[in-house]
Amino acid sequence: MIEIEGITKRYGDTAVVDDVSMAIEPHSIAVIVGTSGSGKTTLLRMINRLVEPTSGAIRLDGTDNRTVPGYELRRSIGYVIQGHGLFPHRTVAENIATVPVLLGWDAGRIATRVEELMSLFQLDPAEFAHRYPHELSGGQQQRVGVARALAAGPNVLLMDEPFGALDPIIRTKAQEDLLAIQKRLGTTIVLVTHDMEEAVHMGDRIAVMDAGRLLQYDTPERILARPASDFVETLVGASEKPFRLLSLGRVGEAVEQGVAEGEPIPAEASQRDALAELLWSGRPALPVRGADGRLIGKVTVDGLVRLAARPA
Ligand SMILES: Nc1ncnc2c1ncn2[C@@H]1O[C@H](COP(=O)(O)OP(=O)(O)OP(=O)(O)O)[C@@H](O)[C@H]1O
């Protein structure tokens, strides 16, 4: 559990983070969004004390983060930045081993952990362990950056625009991989992004910031359906709202009884993908296929349009 209580950071007369309070549940993902300069990075960096707050407190599982020396705190919290920040003169294996080495793990334990993480991130140790960062693609470098941050098994992972440098296809894959790994390891993640699509997709909760203040902190569904202000509404993209709502739901939750013609869509596909397919193919309904491969009903344009409508 991360409890942020009345945290403020001033530079001169300006409060760049202004009295922000929020709690992040264990094993969940909180995403911080907001316009450029709204204080997202500063807020994130006060959690691992790369930035010292002017006032307020942050507790990690009940412990005030000021009671632990900064360097120790940063070894216990994973941190990933845009462009990964890998050490260019260290191999992939050495990069991943950074924190375990600092913690004084023995060589055997480090080697086992590095191999385990490389496999988890789909980097064959035989092929990649001895390469240098410049011998990797951007997507591979990004995976090494996340693997390095997770090396000592931190409970908390801070991520600042972690996918910002990736092309859209690799970015989607990196998001899916991170979600799967987060589920498996149970890591609590705080992620800063400019991308509302990413926030809705990744976040259990979304924090919307403007000019240092936290305007709304809520589930993606509630941020979309009940924005707390005109600013939040603009930021979440008023014209995109219905599509973003649909992207949160699975086809399986929109199945109606009956049959339809054509190629079935899987129940685990997003409702947004189903609507896109319906509109593109010009059909009013598609058959839906369950996880076991059997047809379980149909999904219709009318049904999806009702789900995308503003809640009463
Ligand atoms: N060390 C510093 N000294 C003075 N002002 C600073 C310092 N660090 C950040 N700021 C200012 O604090 C404000 C918030 O910066 P921050 O990097 O937290 O914003 P952000 O929301 O992460 O922005 P972006 O999305 O552009 O990365 C900005 O106006 C920035 O210029």
The ligand as an SDF file (V2000), in Angstrom:
LIG
                    3D

 31 33  0  0  0  0  0  0  0  0999 V2000
   14.5120   21.0210  -10.2660 N   0  0  0  0  0  0  0  0  0  0  0  0
   13.5640   21.8610  -10.6460 C   0  0  0  0  0  0  0  0  0  0  0  0
   13.6520   23.1870  -10.4130 N   0  0  0  0  0  0  0  0  0  0  0  0
   12.6670   24.0310  -10.7680 C   0  0  0  0  0  0  0  0  0  0  0  0
   11.5240   23.6610  -11.3840 N   0  0  0  0  0  0  0  0  0  0  0  0
   11.3730   22.3600  -11.6460 C   0  0  0  0  0  0  0  0  0  0  0  0
   12.3720   21.3940  -11.3000 C   0  0  0  0  0  0  0  0  0  0  0  0
   11.9240   20.1610  -11.6800 N   0  0  0  0  0  0  0  0  0  0  0  0
   10.7250   20.3770  -12.2560 C   0  0  0  0  0  0  0  0  0  0  0  0
   10.3840   21.6770  -12.2280 N   0  0  0  0  0  0  0  0  0  0  0  0
    9.1450   22.2670  -12.7630 C   0  0  0  0  0  0  0  0  0  0  0  0
    8.0760   21.6000  -12.1480 O   0  0  0  0  0  0  0  0  0  0  0  0
    6.9650   21.4860  -13.0490 C   0  0  0  0  0  0  0  0  0  0  0  0
    6.5030   20.0290  -13.0700 C   0  0  0  0  0  0  0  0  0  0  0  0
    7.4890   19.2260  -13.7080 O   0  0  0  0  0  0  0  0  0  0  0  0
    7.2820   17.6810  -13.9290 P   0  0  0  0  0  0  0  0  0  0  0  0
    8.4940   17.1790  -14.6300 O   0  0  0  0  0  0  0  0  0  0  0  0
    6.9000   17.0480  -12.6560 O   0  0  0  0  0  0  0  0  0  0  0  0
    6.0270   17.6870  -14.9010 O   0  0  0  0  0  0  0  0  0  0  0  0
    5.4150   16.5220  -15.7710 P   0  0  0  0  0  0  0  0  0  0  0  0
    3.9490   16.5770  -15.5630 O   0  0  0  0  0  0  0  0  0  0  0  0
    6.1020   15.2460  -15.4950 O   0  0  0  0  0  0  0  0  0  0  0  0
    5.7670   17.0390  -17.2190 O   0  0  0  0  0  0  0  0  0  0  0  0
    6.0720   16.2630  -18.5970 P   0  0  0  0  0  0  0  0  0  0  0  0
    4.8280   15.5220  -18.9220 O   0  0  0  0  0  0  0  0  0  0  0  0
    6.3630   17.3630  -19.5580 O   0  0  0  0  0  0  0  0  0  0  0  0
    7.2370   15.3470  -18.3360 O   0  0  0  0  0  0  0  0  0  0  0  0
    7.4450   22.0100  -14.3740 C   0  0  0  0  0  0  0  0  0  0  0  0
    6.9470   23.3170  -14.5560 O   0  0  0  0  0  0  0  0  0  0  0  0
    8.9540   22.0060  -14.2540 C   0  0  0  0  0  0  0  0  0  0  0  0
    9.5270   23.0350  -15.0150 O   0  0  0  0  0  0  0  0  0  0  0  0
  1  2  1  0
  2  3  1  0
  2  7  2  0
  3  4  2  0
  4  5  1  0
  5  6  2  0
  6  7  1  0
  6 10  1  0
  7  8  1  0
  8  9  2  0
  9 10  1  0
 10 11  1  0
 11 12  1  0
 11 30  1  0
 12 13  1  0
 13 14  1  0
 13 28  1  0
 14 15  1  0
 15 16  1  0
 16 17  2  0
 16 18  1  0
 16 19  1  0
 19 20  1  0
 20 21  2  0
 20 22  1  0
 20 23  1  0
 23 24  1  0
 24 25  2  0
 24 26  1  0
 24 27  1  0
 28 29  1  0
 28 30  1  0
 30 31  1  0
M  END
$$$$
